[in-house]
């Protein structure tokens, strides 16, 4: 499948443009609920947590947007929150970028349902 290579690209530290593109791709894929569990099984949460800590604001935003989508799924939510996702969301609540804060609020709402 396509998930493993994209998740690997998302972990391309030092290559901001590659990470940004991979994080956008993961966000688009996460819009389809049938992709949620395959993303979880391919270790997407760890990559998303890393993306949420990137210097690039767009990459952080796409990472938290993806995590928000996945957190709407109860099965995925468990993996994300237990895997450190909750801590990443809390950090983004204090981000300099308004959109990162906004999606962190949405993600936190999804995690609490």
KOLDO-618623 format. One record per residue (C-alpha): residue in three letters; chain; x, y, z. Coordinates in Angstrom, 1 decimal. Example, Ala and Ser with C-alpha at 12.3 -4.5 7.8 and 13.67 -1.06 7.14 Angstrom:
2
type = ALA	mol = A	c1 = 12.3	c2 = -4.5	c3 = 7.8
type = SER	mol = A	c1 = 13.7	c2 = -1.1	c3 = 7.1
This chain:
113
type = UNK	mol = A	c1 = 0.0	c2 = 0.0	c3 = 0.0
type = UNK	mol = A	c1 = 0.8	c2 = 3.6	c3 = -0.2
type = UNK	mol = A	c1 = 0.7	c2 = 4.3	c3 = 3.5
type = UNK	mol = A	c1 = 4.1	c2 = 3.0	c3 = 4.5
type = UNK	mol = A	c1 = 6.1	c2 = 5.1	c3 = 2.1
type = UNK	mol = A	c1 = 4.2	c2 = 8.3	c3 = 3.0
type = UNK	mol = A	c1 = 4.6	c2 = 7.6	c3 = 6.7
type = UNK	mol = A	c1 = 8.3	c2 = 7.0	c3 = 6.1
type = UNK	mol = A	c1 = 8.5	c2 = 10.3	c3 = 4.2
type = UNK	mol = A	c1 = 6.8	c2 = 12.1	c3 = 7.1
type = UNK	mol = A	c1 = 9.7	c2 = 11.1	c3 = 9.3
type = UNK	mol = A	c1 = 12.2	c2 = 12.7	c3 = 6.9
type = UNK	mol = A	c1 = 13.8	c2 = 14.9	c3 = 9.5
type = UNK	mol = A	c1 = 15.7	c2 = 17.9	c3 = 8.0
type = UNK	mol = A	c1 = 13.7	c2 = 17.8	c3 = 4.8
type = UNK	mol = A	c1 = 10.9	c2 = 20.3	c3 = 5.6
type = UNK	mol = A	c1 = 9.4	c2 = 20.3	c3 = 2.1
type = UNK	mol = A	c1 = 9.2	c2 = 16.5	c3 = 2.1
type = UNK	mol = A	c1 = 7.6	c2 = 16.4	c3 = 5.5
type = UNK	mol = A	c1 = 5.1	c2 = 19.1	c3 = 4.5
type = UNK	mol = A	c1 = 4.0	c2 = 17.2	c3 = 1.4
type = UNK	mol = A	c1 = 3.8	c2 = 13.9	c3 = 3.3
type = UNK	mol = A	c1 = 1.8	c2 = 15.5	c3 = 6.1
type = UNK	mol = A	c1 = -0.6	c2 = 16.9	c3 = 3.6
type = UNK	mol = A	c1 = -1.0	c2 = 13.5	c3 = 1.9
type = UNK	mol = A	c1 = -1.7	c2 = 11.9	c3 = 5.3
type = UNK	mol = A	c1 = -4.3	c2 = 14.5	c3 = 6.0
type = UNK	mol = A	c1 = -6.0	c2 = 13.9	c3 = 2.7
type = UNK	mol = A	c1 = -5.9	c2 = 10.1	c3 = 3.2
type = UNK	mol = A	c1 = -7.3	c2 = 10.5	c3 = 6.8
type = UNK	mol = A	c1 = -10.4	c2 = 12.1	c3 = 5.4
type = UNK	mol = A	c1 = -11.6	c2 = 8.6	c3 = 4.4
type = UNK	mol = A	c1 = -12.7	c2 = 6.8	c3 = 7.5
type = UNK	mol = A	c1 = -11.8	c2 = 3.4	c3 = 6.0
type = UNK	mol = A	c1 = -8.1	c2 = 4.5	c3 = 6.1
type = UNK	mol = A	c1 = -8.1	c2 = 5.2	c3 = 9.9
type = UNK	mol = A	c1 = -7.2	c2 = 1.7	c3 = 11.1
type = UNK	mol = A	c1 = -4.7	c2 = 1.0	c3 = 8.4
type = UNK	mol = A	c1 = -3.0	c2 = 4.3	c3 = 9.3
type = UNK	mol = A	c1 = -2.9	c2 = 3.3	c3 = 12.9
type = UNK	mol = A	c1 = -1.5	c2 = -0.2	c3 = 12.1
type = UNK	mol = A	c1 = 1.2	c2 = 1.4	c3 = 10.0
type = UNK	mol = A	c1 = 2.4	c2 = 3.5	c3 = 12.9
type = UNK	mol = A	c1 = 1.0	c2 = 6.8	c3 = 11.7
type = UNK	mol = A	c1 = 0.5	c2 = 8.2	c3 = 15.3
type = UNK	mol = A	c1 = 4.2	c2 = 8.3	c3 = 16.0
type = UNK	mol = A	c1 = 4.8	c2 = 10.1	c3 = 12.7
type = UNK	mol = A	c1 = 2.0	c2 = 12.5	c3 = 13.4
type = UNK	mol = A	c1 = 3.4	c2 = 13.3	c3 = 16.8
type = UNK	mol = A	c1 = 6.7	c2 = 14.1	c3 = 15.2
type = UNK	mol = A	c1 = 5.0	c2 = 16.3	c3 = 12.6
type = UNK	mol = A	c1 = 3.2	c2 = 18.2	c3 = 15.3
type = UNK	mol = A	c1 = 6.7	c2 = 19.2	c3 = 16.7
type = UNK	mol = A	c1 = 8.1	c2 = 20.4	c3 = 13.4
type = UNK	mol = A	c1 = 9.5	c2 = 23.9	c3 = 12.9
type = UNK	mol = A	c1 = 7.3	c2 = 24.4	c3 = 9.8
type = UNK	mol = A	c1 = 3.8	c2 = 25.7	c3 = 10.8
type = UNK	mol = A	c1 = 2.1	c2 = 24.1	c3 = 7.8
type = UNK	mol = A	c1 = 3.6	c2 = 20.7	c3 = 8.6
type = UNK	mol = A	c1 = 2.4	c2 = 21.1	c3 = 12.2
type = UNK	mol = A	c1 = -1.0	c2 = 22.1	c3 = 11.0
type = UNK	mol = A	c1 = -1.4	c2 = 19.2	c3 = 8.6
type = UNK	mol = A	c1 = -0.2	c2 = 16.8	c3 = 11.4
type = UNK	mol = A	c1 = -2.8	c2 = 18.0	c3 = 13.9
type = UNK	mol = A	c1 = -5.5	c2 = 18.1	c3 = 11.2
type = UNK	mol = A	c1 = -4.7	c2 = 14.4	c3 = 10.5
type = UNK	mol = A	c1 = -4.7	c2 = 13.5	c3 = 14.2
type = UNK	mol = A	c1 = -8.0	c2 = 15.3	c3 = 14.5
type = UNK	mol = A	c1 = -9.5	c2 = 13.1	c3 = 11.7
type = UNK	mol = A	c1 = -8.1	c2 = 9.9	c3 = 13.2
type = UNK	mol = A	c1 = -9.3	c2 = 10.9	c3 = 16.7
type = UNK	mol = A	c1 = -12.9	c2 = 10.9	c3 = 15.5
type = UNK	mol = A	c1 = -12.6	c2 = 7.1	c3 = 15.2
type = UNK	mol = A	c1 = -12.9	c2 = 5.5	c3 = 18.7
type = UNK	mol = A	c1 = -10.5	c2 = 2.6	c3 = 17.8
type = UNK	mol = A	c1 = -7.8	c2 = 5.0	c3 = 16.4
type = UNK	mol = A	c1 = -8.3	c2 = 7.4	c3 = 19.3
type = UNK	mol = A	c1 = -7.2	c2 = 4.8	c3 = 21.8
type = UNK	mol = A	c1 = -3.9	c2 = 4.3	c3 = 19.9
type = UNK	mol = A	c1 = -3.3	c2 = 8.0	c3 = 19.5
type = UNK	mol = A	c1 = -3.9	c2 = 9.0	c3 = 23.1
type = UNK	mol = A	c1 = -1.9	c2 = 6.1	c3 = 24.6
type = UNK	mol = A	c1 = 0.9	c2 = 6.7	c3 = 22.1
type = UNK	mol = A	c1 = 1.6	c2 = 10.3	c3 = 23.2
type = UNK	mol = A	c1 = -0.9	c2 = 12.1	c3 = 21.0
type = UNK	mol = A	c1 = -2.6	c2 = 13.8	c3 = 23.9
type = UNK	mol = A	c1 = 0.7	c2 = 15.4	c3 = 25.0
type = UNK	mol = A	c1 = 1.4	c2 = 16.6	c3 = 21.4
type = UNK	mol = A	c1 = -2.1	c2 = 18.2	c3 = 21.3
type = UNK	mol = A	c1 = -1.6	c2 = 19.9	c3 = 24.6
type = UNK	mol = A	c1 = 1.6	c2 = 21.4	c3 = 23.3
type = UNK	mol = A	c1 = -0.1	c2 = 22.7	c3 = 20.2
type = UNK	mol = A	c1 = -2.7	c2 = 24.5	c3 = 22.2
type = UNK	mol = A	c1 = 0.1	c2 = 27.0	c3 = 22.9
type = UNK	mol = A	c1 = 1.4	c2 = 27.2	c3 = 19.4
type = UNK	mol = A	c1 = 2.1	c2 = 30.6	c3 = 17.8
type = UNK	mol = A	c1 = -0.1	c2 = 29.7	c3 = 14.8
type = UNK	mol = A	c1 = -3.8	c2 = 30.2	c3 = 15.3
type = UNK	mol = A	c1 = -4.8	c2 = 27.3	c3 = 12.9
type = UNK	mol = A	c1 = -2.6	c2 = 24.9	c3 = 14.9
type = UNK	mol = A	c1 = -4.4	c2 = 26.0	c3 = 18.1
type = UNK	mol = A	c1 = -7.8	c2 = 25.7	c3 = 16.4
type = UNK	mol = A	c1 = -7.1	c2 = 22.1	c3 = 15.2
type = UNK	mol = A	c1 = -5.6	c2 = 21.2	c3 = 18.5
type = UNK	mol = A	c1 = -8.9	c2 = 22.2	c3 = 20.1
type = UNK	mol = A	c1 = -10.8	c2 = 20.1	c3 = 17.6
type = UNK	mol = A	c1 = -8.5	c2 = 17.1	c3 = 18.2
type = UNK	mol = A	c1 = -8.9	c2 = 17.4	c3 = 21.9
type = UNK	mol = A	c1 = -12.7	c2 = 17.5	c3 = 21.5
type = UNK	mol = A	c1 = -12.5	c2 = 14.3	c3 = 19.4
type = UNK	mol = A	c1 = -10.2	c2 = 12.6	c3 = 21.9
type = UNK	mol = A	c1 = -12.6	c2 = 13.4	c3 = 24.8
type = UNK	mol = A	c1 = -15.7	c2 = 11.8	c3 = 23.1
